[in-house]
Amino acid sequence: MATLDNTDVVREFYRAFNEKDLDAVRATMHPDALMESIPFETTEKLIDHCVSFARAFPDGKVEITQLVAQGDNVVAEFIGRATHRGPLPGPGDLEIPPTNRHLEMRFVEVFQLRDGRISMMRQYFDTLALMTQLGIGAQLMPAQAPEAPGPEALH
C-alpha cells in the first residue's frame, strides 16, 4: 500500500493555483480549511483567499524553492511572480485597487493537513516589500550615515 506524501498535496495545490484551476485547488483542501495571514493579522477561508489572489493576480505563478514535511505539517518556501490587475484584499477592510505593477517576492506558507487534505495554512511575507513593489508603500532608500560632528562639538 502506497503512503500519502503530504508534499504531493501541497505541490498539487500550487500547480492548480498556477493554472487558476480553482476546482482542483478546492479538491486539495477540507471544505472548512482556513488561511491565516500573519502579516495582515487576518483569518479567512482558504478557498476565499485563493479566489481573491487569483482575481488580483490572474497571471500569478508560484515557483516552489523548498518543501519540508514532518507528519501532517508541510512548510513551503516559494517565489511569487505576478502583475497586480485586480482588487487585492488587505488588512481589515482595506482593498488595494489594481496598480498594474509586477511583483516578485518570497513567501513562506505553513500547511497543516488532516486525512491527506489541507486543513490550515499560515502565510508569512514581507509586507513592506509587497506595498513597495505595488507602489503604495514607503520607498526603500539607502541608509545614510549621519555626518560626523565637527571639532567644536567635542568641547
N, C-alpha and C positions, 0 to 999 in steps of 0.2 A: 504494500500500500504506500503510495507516494505521500509525503508530508507536505503540507501547505507552507510555502515560503512567503512570509508577510511582506518581504521586499517586492515580490511579484505583484502583490495587490497595490502597493504604492506606485510601482512602475506603471501599472495599468491605469491608475488614477491620473498620473501625469500624461501618459500617452493620450488618453481620452480627452483631457483638458487641452492639450496641444492641438488636437483635431476639432475642438469645440463640439465634441460628441457628448452632450450633457446626459443623454440616456445611459451611455457607458460609464460616465463619471458617477452617476447615481447608483449604478449597479455595484460599484466598489464599496459603497457605504451603507450603514444601517439607516433606516428612514429618520431616526432621531439623532443622527450624527451632528455634533456641534463643532464650531470653529471658534477659537479664542484668539483674537489679535492682541498680543501682548503690548505692542507699542500704542495701539489705539484704545486699549482697555475696553474692548467690546467683545461680546459673545453673540453668535447668531447660528442659525442652521448652516451646516457646511454646504449644502446644495445651494442655498441662497447666496453664500459668499462666492461660489463658483460661477453662478449665473451673473452676479454683479461684475466680477472680474472679466468674464468673457465679453460682457457688454462694453465695459470700459476699455478693454484692450483686445479687440477682435483678432488682431494679428499676434497676440501674445504667445510666446513659446517658453517652455521650461527646459533648461539643459541641466540634467542631474549631474552633480560633480561627486557626490558621495551619498551612500545609503549605509546605515549601520542599524542592525536589528538585534534585539535581545528580547526573547519571549514575544509578548504581544505588543512590543513597542518598536517603532522604526523612526530613526532620525534621518531626515533628508536635508542635504545642502544642495542648493541649485542656483543657477544664474537665470534670472528672468529678463527677457528682452521683449519689448512691446512698444507700440505707439498709442498714446492716450487719445482715443477717438470717441469715447462715450463718458457719461457721468460716472464718477468714482465716489462711492461712499467713503466718508472719512470718519473721524471720531465724533461721537454724539450724533447730532442731526446734520452735520456738515456734509454737503455734497459738492465735490470738486468738478466743475464743468470741464469739458474736453479742452485740452491745451494743444493737441496735435504734436506734442513733443515726444521724442523717443526716450525710452528708459532702458537702462541696463544696470541691474543691481543683483546683489547676492541676498539670498533668503535662507533661513533655516526653518523647517517645519517638523514638529514632533507629532507623530501619529500614535494613537492607541487603537488597537484592533481587538475585536471580540468576534469569535466564531468566523475568522477569516474575512471580516469586513471592517471598514474604518468606523470607529465609534466617536473619536475625538481627534481634533487637530489643533495644535497651538502653533502660531506663526510669529516669527521674530524677524525684524528687518530694521534697517536704519531709516527712521522717519525723516530726518533732515536730508539724507540723500534723495529720498523719494520726492520731497517737496522741492528741493533744489533742482532736480532734473525736470520736474514739471514746470519750473519757472515761477513757483509761487512761494518758495521758502527763502530763507536767508541765503544769499550767495556766499559761497566759501571764499574767503580772502586769505592770502598768505599771511602768516603771523609776522608782525614787525617788531623787532626788538626795540625797547624803549631807548631813547637817547641817553648816553652816559652823562651824569651830572658834571658840570664844569668844576674847576678848582674852587670857586667861591662857595660851592655847596658843602665842601669839606670843613669849613670853619664855622 
